[in-house]
Amino acid sequence: MAVSMALAVSNRLLPVAGAFLCLMAAQLAVASCTPEPAPYAARVMIVR
């Protein structure tokens, strides 16, 4: 009974685990790219 319950939960979580793996791979791919040249701290005027 416990084994079948664990398998049902794991089958239900497989798409979620796959989505997390895809997001982590995308984040690693983006992090390895060189960033665009931009000012370190741009000042933005806030109008109230």
C-alpha positions, 0 to 999 in steps of 0.5 A: 500500500505504501509503495503504491502511494509513493509511486502515485505521488512520484508519478504526479510530481514528475512534470514538476520535477521536469519543469524545475530541471528545465528552469535550472538549465535555462538559468545556467545557460543565461548566467554563462552568457556575457552581460550587456554593457550597462551602467552599474547604478543608473539613477532614475528620477522618481516623480511624486 
